Amino acid sequence: MRTIHSLIILSAALVCAAALRAQETETDAPKSKYQTYMPPSHLFSCELPASGWYGFEEEDALGQVSHLLGPENPAGTFRTGLSVRWVEKGQPGYVEPKQAVELMRRPDKATERESTPVRPLRVAGLLARVFEVFETRVLPLERLPASAEVVHRYVAVIPSGANYYMMTLASTRDVYLDFREDYLRCLRTFQPMGR
């Protein structure tokens, strides 16, 4: 009888210890810095920072585009943002992927636009064209005083058959390196789904 009583007490103690250990594991486990994002259209998925970013999707004259807004720069003049546009052949304003890259990289004296060379990069098994663009903009747009600031864009054009994705991360020059790893992670985890 005493053995059964001891076994019951031991079993109860083990159950309590297991429950406490499970609670510790849940609260002590480090939360991931990233989360998977998929827009309502289900055109793609990728990993983005888990906090400080929010997204929305819209359809404009050029087609479907997802906007993901991040933090503002220290001056409060520009909000870092990632956009992923789905470009379908047959849409109004459609240009071939190679021509889209050339147009985005074309120098412009008015905005002092410059770009880096294009380099190939595998994104979800597709051969993307990746480059950076720098141009001067008067910021902030909606209030005074405003001043000229350099806006930096990481750009990837990811072909998917005759269609393609155009992924751009824009921020001011003073903070663009802060978001480089986030952009690269987004590219590494990008999963195209198309239509």
C-alpha positions as CSV (number, residue, x, y, z in Angstrom):
1,M,0.0,0.0,0.0
2,R,2.8,2.3,0.9
3,T,4.5,1.6,-2.4
4,I,1.3,2.6,-4.4
5,H,1.0,5.8,-2.3
6,S,4.6,6.7,-3.0
7,L,4.1,6.0,-6.8
8,I,1.1,8.2,-6.9
9,I,3.0,11.1,-5.2
10,L,6.0,10.6,-7.5
11,S,3.7,10.6,-10.6
12,A,2.0,13.7,-9.4
13,A,5.3,15.4,-8.8
14,L,6.5,14.4,-12.3
15,V,3.4,15.7,-14.0
16,C,3.7,19.1,-12.1
17,A,7.4,19.3,-13.0
18,A,6.6,18.6,-16.7
19,A,4.0,21.3,-16.7
20,L,6.3,23.8,-15.2
21,R,9.1,22.9,-17.6
22,A,6.7,23.4,-20.6
23,Q,5.8,26.9,-19.3
24,E,9.5,27.8,-19.0
25,T,10.2,26.6,-22.5
26,E,7.3,28.6,-23.9
27,T,8.3,31.8,-22.2
28,D,12.1,31.4,-22.5
29,A,12.2,30.3,-26.1
30,P,13.5,33.2,-28.2
31,K,11.0,34.5,-30.6
32,S,12.0,34.6,-34.3
33,K,13.2,37.9,-35.6
34,Y,11.3,37.1,-38.8
35,Q,7.8,36.0,-39.8
36,T,6.4,34.6,-43.1
37,Y,4.3,37.2,-45.0
38,M,1.8,36.3,-47.7
39,P,-0.4,38.9,-49.3
40,P,-4.2,38.3,-49.7
41,S,-3.7,37.6,-53.4
42,H,-1.3,34.7,-52.5
43,L,1.1,35.8,-55.3
44,F,4.2,35.1,-53.2
45,S,5.5,34.5,-49.7
46,C,8.7,35.7,-48.0
47,E,10.1,36.3,-44.6
48,L,10.1,39.8,-43.1
49,P,11.0,41.3,-39.8
50,A,8.4,40.2,-37.2
51,S,7.9,43.6,-35.7
52,G,7.7,47.2,-36.9
53,W,6.4,46.3,-40.4
54,Y,2.9,46.2,-41.8
55,G,1.6,45.4,-45.2
56,F,-1.3,46.0,-47.6
57,E,-2.0,45.1,-51.1
58,E,-3.6,47.0,-53.9
59,E,-4.3,46.9,-57.6
60,D,-3.3,50.0,-59.6
61,A,-3.1,50.8,-63.3
62,L,0.0,48.5,-63.7
63,G,-1.4,45.5,-61.8
64,Q,-1.1,43.9,-58.4
65,V,1.4,45.3,-55.9
66,S,2.1,44.5,-52.2
67,H,3.5,47.3,-50.0
68,L,5.2,46.5,-46.7
69,L,6.0,49.6,-44.6
70,G,8.8,49.6,-42.1
71,P,10.3,52.1,-39.7
72,E,10.9,55.8,-40.5
73,N,14.4,57.1,-40.9
74,P,15.9,59.1,-37.9
75,A,14.8,62.4,-39.4
76,G,11.2,61.2,-39.8
77,T,11.2,62.2,-43.5
78,F,10.9,58.8,-45.2
79,R,9.4,55.4,-44.2
80,T,11.4,52.4,-45.3
81,G,9.3,50.2,-47.6
82,L,9.3,47.0,-49.5
83,S,7.1,46.6,-52.6
84,V,6.6,43.5,-54.6
85,R,4.8,44.0,-57.9
86,W,3.5,41.2,-60.1
87,V,3.9,42.2,-63.8
88,E,1.9,40.1,-66.3
89,K,2.3,40.1,-70.0
90,G,-0.7,41.7,-71.6
91,Q,-1.2,44.3,-68.8
92,P,-1.2,47.9,-69.8
93,G,2.3,49.3,-69.7
94,Y,4.0,45.9,-69.7
95,V,7.6,45.9,-70.7
96,E,9.9,42.9,-70.9
97,P,12.0,42.2,-67.8
98,K,15.3,43.2,-69.5
99,Q,13.8,46.5,-70.6
100,A,12.4,47.1,-67.1
101,V,15.9,46.7,-65.7
102,E,17.3,49.1,-68.2
103,L,14.6,51.8,-67.6
104,M,15.2,51.6,-63.8
105,R,18.9,51.9,-64.1
106,R,18.9,54.7,-66.7
107,P,20.8,57.8,-65.4
108,D,18.7,60.9,-64.8
109,K,20.3,64.3,-64.3
110,A,17.1,65.7,-62.6
111,T,17.3,63.2,-59.8
112,E,21.0,62.4,-60.0
113,R,20.0,58.8,-60.5
114,E,22.9,56.3,-60.5
115,S,22.9,52.5,-60.3
116,T,25.2,49.6,-59.6
117,P,25.9,46.9,-62.2
118,V,23.3,44.2,-62.6
119,R,24.3,40.9,-61.1
120,P,22.5,37.5,-61.4
121,L,21.1,35.8,-58.4
122,R,19.1,32.6,-58.0
123,V,15.8,33.4,-56.2
124,A,13.6,30.3,-55.6
125,G,15.3,28.6,-58.6
126,L,14.6,31.5,-60.9
127,L,17.4,33.7,-62.3
128,A,16.8,37.2,-61.0
129,R,18.6,40.4,-61.9
130,V,19.6,42.4,-58.8
131,F,21.0,45.9,-58.6
132,E,20.9,49.1,-56.5
133,V,19.6,52.6,-57.5
134,F,20.4,55.9,-55.8
135,E,18.6,59.1,-56.5
136,T,18.0,62.5,-54.9
137,R,14.5,63.4,-53.7
138,V,13.1,66.4,-51.8
139,L,11.8,65.0,-48.5
140,P,9.5,65.0,-46.8
141,L,6.9,65.3,-49.6
142,E,4.0,66.5,-47.5
143,R,5.4,69.2,-45.3
144,L,8.0,71.9,-44.9
145,P,10.8,72.4,-44.4
146,A,12.0,69.9,-46.9
147,S,15.5,69.2,-48.2
148,A,17.3,67.0,-50.7
149,E,18.0,63.5,-49.5
150,V,19.4,60.4,-51.3
151,V,17.0,57.6,-51.5
152,H,18.5,54.1,-52.0
153,R,16.7,51.2,-53.6
154,Y,17.6,47.5,-53.6
155,V,15.9,46.1,-56.7
156,A,15.3,42.5,-57.9
157,V,13.5,41.6,-61.1
158,I,12.5,37.9,-60.9
159,P,11.2,36.4,-64.1
160,S,8.5,33.8,-64.0
161,G,7.9,32.7,-67.6
162,A,6.8,35.8,-69.6
163,N,5.7,37.5,-66.3
164,Y,7.9,38.7,-63.5
165,Y,8.1,40.1,-60.0
166,M,9.7,43.4,-59.2
167,M,10.9,43.6,-55.6
168,T,12.1,46.9,-54.3
169,L,13.3,48.0,-50.9
170,A,13.6,51.8,-50.5
171,S,15.1,53.7,-47.7
172,T,17.2,56.9,-47.2
173,R,20.9,56.6,-47.7
174,D,21.7,57.1,-44.0
175,V,19.9,53.9,-43.0
176,Y,19.9,51.7,-46.1
177,L,22.6,49.3,-44.7
178,D,20.4,48.7,-41.7
179,F,17.9,46.9,-44.0
180,R,20.3,45.0,-46.3
181,E,20.1,41.8,-44.3
182,D,16.3,42.0,-44.2
183,Y,16.1,42.4,-48.0
184,L,18.5,39.5,-48.6
185,R,16.5,37.3,-46.2
186,C,13.4,38.3,-48.1
187,L,15.1,37.2,-51.4
188,R,16.4,33.9,-49.9
189,T,12.9,33.0,-48.6
190,F,10.9,34.3,-51.5
191,Q,8.4,31.8,-52.9
192,P,6.7,32.9,-56.2
193,M,3.2,31.6,-56.7
194,G,2.0,33.7,-59.7
195,R,-1.5,33.4,-61.0
